[in-house]
Amino acid sequence: MNAPKNTANGWIQYLFNNGVLNGLSISTGLYYVGERPVNEYSLAGRTWKYGRYRTI
């Protein structure tokens, strides 16, 4: 219930090994969630769904 059909995520991390920034790491990521039904049991026959979204 309330499970999206499609999801995806990806993450990248870079670690500095030299100089003033030695030991510092920088990371970024992306998370995607597709459309999903609000409540499959009470909305039988209706098509209202939560929209898809992304976070960065």
Helices and strands as residue ranges (DSSP letters): E 7-15, G 19-21, E 25-33, E 36-37, E 49-50, E 53-55
